[in-house]
């Protein structure tokens, strides 16, 4: 326990106390806008189909544009990219609110939703790549790098739990428009603060000459697929939990059940730093995906609210370890010049997989009950496990490239933990 606390102290020493605060507040709007846009459009248009279309357009915009913004940050530096994206996103979200309140056509609402999604400044992925780069630049040991990934993963988990909760609170006290306008203001302020923080210039500098893009190992693409499947698990779980609480006559418990899973996942993420370094990242990936499959099975047979709480809370133990391990493997395999892009690809995969699975499993749950949505969850988890046990090249020659390229001349790179495949 003492060792874990010291590791997180080392991470905070690298970033300073302010960066985690502003990066956390900068990711909250992303977690708020998806649900907020659906609730707002559903309320103003009276059509769930229109709301779903706008929410889907927002998710599609983020999925497609996220890696492009990450690539731009790798090339031109985080400061410029985040400043532009934060301003554009605040304007787009505000425009979506005004358009919904003005009862504009479905096509215009969907276009504004896509723009709002495409301009999300990717604070989470960029904060993760920035913290990892700071650790390598300082010659930090492997435990500190792992601690940085665990810490950032936990901030993500908390934001995805707290964001929808804030939207629900705003909708209850005022209306969803208030939540979205708050998200726009929060992003404008905290996104700008994240971009202007001194660490932005310490870890990323614009390239003065154009260099050939480094090819990525094939295993990196498998990791992106597994993150999309993890997103599918999130989307299917939302549909299943919503359907089951509705069947039980307790729809108000939906958010609390999902929050319980998120809290447990966040706790498991913080605990990841205590995992022995001798347990390689590929082994951790296989253990996490196997746990996803085993812990999903009981959901097929849950018929009570208490059983649902217990089952999804236990399932949360596997979520963050899986996410953090995939981020860790990606950090090992990609060169520093493509780290932000690769982190954004992973996050966008989660968003895209979640949106698609929510649409599919929502219809299945409506027609066949909650167990059908949970079956989609199980299938996605099984595919994650299949990938983790079959993909090779996780210890390829490019492992540690990010560390070597991020460390300035004269600073020795820290020893790497085993990445044997």
N, C-alpha and C positions, 0 to 999 in steps of 0.2 A: 504493500500500500504506500509506504513511504517513498519507494522507488518510483512509483507511478506519479505521485504528486510532484516529485522533483523533475520528472520528465516534462510535465505540463508547465512547471515553472520555467524550464529551459525554453519551451516553445514561446511562452509569453515574453521571455527576455529577448527573443529574436524579433518578435513582432511589435513589442511595446503593448501597453494595456489598452490603447485607444483603437488600434486596428481591428481586433476581434469584435469590438462593440459596433463600430460603424459598418463592418462587413456583415454582421448579423442583421442589423437594422436595414441594410441595403438589400438583403435577400428576402426579407419579409414581404415586400410588395409582390414578388413573383409568386409566393404561396397564396397571397390574398386575391390576385387578379383573376385566376381561373374560376374559382367558386363565385367571386364577386360579380364577374361579368355574366355568369349564368343566372344568378339570382336577380340581377338588375334587369336584364333583357326579358327574363320570364315575367317579371312584375310589370314592366312597361308595355310589353307587346301582348301579354296574355297567352303566349305560345311557348311551350316547352321545346318544340321542334326548332323554332327560331333561336331560342337560348342555347340549345345544343349545338346548332350550327355556328353561332358566334364563339362559343367556348372551344369548339373544335378548330375553328380558324385561328384562334389565339394560340392554341397548342401547336398547330401546324407551323405557324410563323416562327415560334420559338425553336421548334425542332429543326427547321431548315436553316434559319439564320444564326442559331447559336454557334455552331462550329465556324461559320464565316467570321463572326465577331472575334472568336478565339484566335483564328488565324491572323486577323488584323492586329490583335494585341501582341502576338508573337513578333509580327513584322515591324509595327510602328510604335509599340509600347502601350502599356495598359492605360496610362494617363489620358492620352488623346482619345482612344477608343471609348473608354468608359464615360468621359465627359460628354462626348457627342451622343452616345447611346442613352445615357441617363436623361439628358434634356429631351431627346426625341421621344423616349418612352413616356416621360411625364406628360408631354403634349399629346401623345397618342391616346393614353389612358383617359386624360381629361376630355379629349375629343369624343371618345367612345361614350363616356357618361353623358355629355351634352347631346349626342346623337340619339342615345336611347331615350333620354327624357323628352326629346323633340319628336319621338316616334318616327324616325327615318325608316327607309325601306330595309328589308332583310339584307339585300345585297350590300348596301352601304355599311350596315352594322358589321357584317362579316368582314368587309374590307378593313374597317377600322380595328376590328379584333385581330386580324392578321398583322396589321402594322404594329399594334401594341405588343403582340408576341414576338415579332421579328426584331423589335428594338430593345428587348430585355437585355440589360448590359452585362449579364452573366457574372454577377458579383461573386456568386458561390464558386464556380470553377476558377475564376481568376484569383480569388483569395487563396484557394488551395494551391494553385501553381506558384503564387507569390510566396506563400509561407514555405513551401518545399524548396524553392530557389534560395530563399534567405538561409534556410538550414544548411544547404550545400555550400553556399558562399562562405558561411561561417565555419565550414569544416566540421559540422555537427555529426555526432555518431548516429548509427542506424536507429537506435531507440528514439532519439529525438525526432528523426524524420517520420518514424511510425507514429509517434505521439502527435506530430503536426497533422497527419492524415486523419487520425482518430478524432482529434479536436475539431477539425473542419467538418468531418462527417457528422459529429454530434450537433454542431451548429446548424447544419442542414436539416437534421431530423427535428430539432426543436422548432425551426422556422416553419417546417411543413405541418407541424402540429398546431403551433400558435397562430399562424396566418389564417387558416380557415376559421379558427375559433374567434379571432378578432372580427372577421367578416360576419359571422353569426351574431356576435354581440352588437355590431353596428346595425345589422338588419333588424334586430329586435328593438333597439333603442331609437333608431331613426329609419334609415333605409339603406340598401346596398350601395347607392350612389355615394353615401358618406364614406363607406369603406374604401371605395375605389379612389375617391378624391384624396383621402388620407394616404393611400398607397402611392399615388402620384407625387404628393408633397414629400413623403418620406424618401422616395427614390431620388427626387431632385436634390434633396439636402444630403442624404447619406451616400448616394451614388457619387455626388460631387466630392464629398469628403473622402471617400475611398480612393477616388482618382487622384486627389491632390495630396494624399498622405505621402510623406517622404519615402516610404518603402517602394512606391511605384517606380521611382527613378533608380533605386538601388538594384532592382532585379531585372528590369527590362529597359533596354535602350533601343531606339530605332536603328534599323540596319542601314548603313550608309551605302552598301553595295548589294546588288541582287545576287543571291547565291542559289544554286540548285536545291530544290526541295529534297530532303533525305527520305528515302523509301522506308516505310514502316514494316516491321516483321508481321507475318500473317497472323500471329497470335493476337496482335492488337485489335484486329477486326473481330475476332471471336469474343474478345472482351467487350467490344461495343454491342455485339449481339446479346450477350448475357445481361447487359444493363437494360437493353430494351425489354428483355424478358422479365427482369426485375420490375420495371415499370408496369408491365402487363399484370404482374402479381398485385401491385398496388391498385391498379384500376379494377381488377376483378374482385379484390377484397372490399373495395368501396361499394361496388354493386351488391356483393353478397351480404355484407353487413347491413346495408340500407334495406335490402329485401327482407332479411330475417327479422330485424327489429320492427319492420312494418308488419310482418306476419304475426309477431308476438304482441302487437298493439302498443309498442313502445318506441315509436320513431324518434322521439326526442333523445334517445340514448345513442343514436348513431354516432354523433360526433364524439361522445365520451368513450365509446368502445374503441373507435379509431385512435383517439388520443392515448388510451391506455397502451395500445400497441406501439405507438410512437415513443412514449416515455420509456418503455422497456427497451426499445431499440436504441434510444439515445444512451441509456445506461450501459448497454452492452458495448456500444461504440467507445465510450470512455474507458471501459475495462480492457479494450483490445491492446492497449499499451503494455499490459502485464503479461501478454502471451510470450512464451520463451522465444528468443530469436532463432533457436535451433530448429523450430518448426517453420519450414520454408513457406513462402507465399503460395506456391501451387498447392501444397498440402492444406493450407488454411482455406483456399478456395474450394477444394473438394469437400472438406469437412463442412463448410458453411452451406454449400449447395445441397449436400446430403441431408443436412438438418432442415433446410427449407422443405424438402420433399416429405420427410418423416413428420414434421410438425404441421404440415398442411392437411394430412390425411384425416385427423379428427374433425376438421371443419365439415366434412361430408356427412357427419352423423350428429351434429349439434342441433338441438331443438329447444334449448332454454337460454334465457338471457345470461344467467350465471355461467353456463357452459361456454357461451360465446365469449364472455369477458375473459375467462380463464384460458381458453384456447388461443385467442388472438394475442393475448398478452405474452404467453409462452412463445408463440411464433415470432414475436418481435425480437426475441433473443438472437435470431439468425439473420435478421435484415441488415442491421448496421455492419456486422462483421463481413457479410458478403460484399456490401457496397465499398467498405473501406479497403478490403483486400483487392478488389478489382481496381480501385484507384491506385493502390500501391503497386500492383503488377504493371499497370500502364505507365506509372512514373518510372519504373525500372526499364521499360522497353523502348520508350520514345526518346528522341534527342531533345535537349533543352529548347531548341528553336521551334519545336512543335508541341510543347507541353501544354500551353494554354488552350490551343486548338483541340488537343486530345482530351483534356479535361472537359471542355465544352461539349465535345461529341458524346461523352459518357452521360452528362447531365441531360442533353437533348434526347438521348436514347430513352432515358427514364420517362421524360415528359411525353414523347411520342408513343411509347409502348403503353403508358398509362391511359392516354386518351383513346387509343384504338381499343384496348381491352375493356375500358369502361363502357364504350358504345356497344361492343359485342356482348359482354357479359350482362350488361343492363337489360338488353332484350331477352337474353336467355333466362335471367332471373325473373323477369316479368312473365314469361311463358311457362317456365318449368320450376320455378322456385329458387331459393338461395343456393341450394346444393349445386345447381348448374353453374352458377358463377364461381363457386368454390372449386368446381372441377376444372374450370379454366385456370384458376390459380395453380392447382396441382400440376396441370399439364405444363404450364410455363416453368414451374419449379423443376420439373423432371427434365425439361430441355436444358435448363441451367446446369443441372447435375451432369447431364450427358456431355455438354461442352467441357466442363471442368475435368472430366475424366478422360477425354479423348484428345483435347488440344495439346499439341507439342510445341516446342520452341519457346517456352516461357523463360528459359535460361539462356536464350540466344546471345550471340556475341554483342548485341546492342545493349544488353543489360548494363545499367549504370551509366549509359551515355548522358542522361540528363545531369547526373552528378558531375561527370567529368567536364561537361561543357559549361556548367553553371559556376564551377569553382574558378575564381580568378587565378592568373598566373602567380606562382609562389605559394599557393595554399594547397596542401595535400588533401585529396579526397578522403572522406571517412571510409573505413572498411564496410563492405556490403554484407548483409546477411545472406544466407543461402537462397538461391532462386532455382534450384534444380528442378527440372521438369520430370 
